[in-house]
Amino acid sequence: MDCNDGNGFVFLIINTEPNTTDPTPLPSPGTSAVWNYKAIYRFHDEQVGQWSDVVSVTVGGIGTF
C-alpha cells in the first residue's frame, strides 16, 4: 500500500479472505488523498508470480467541513 506519504509501497497485510479492511487512518477532515494498492499471490508463505497492476483509490477525511 502506498498512501503517498513519501514512504512508497509498504506492507499492509497477508490475507486469504475477501473484503479486507485497510486500518490506515483517513486524511484530515476536508482533505483527500490517493492511496495505491498492489498484490501478489503467496503459496507456502512464499511470493509467487508477478505483482498485480496498481489500483488507485481516492479517500477523503471524515468530519465537519
Stockholm file with secondary structure:
# STOCKHOLM 1.0

chainA/1-65         MDCNDGNGFVFLIINTEPNTTDPTPLPSPGTSAVWNYKAIYRFHDEQVGQWSDVVSVTVGGIGTF
#=GR chainA/1-65 SS CBCSSSSCSCCCCCCSSSSCCCCSCCCCBTCEEEEEECCCEEETTEEESCCCCCEEEEEEBCSCC
#=GC SS_cons        CBCSSSSCSCCCCCCSSSSCCCCSCCCCBTCEEEEEECCCEEETTEEESCCCCCEEEEEEBCSCC
//
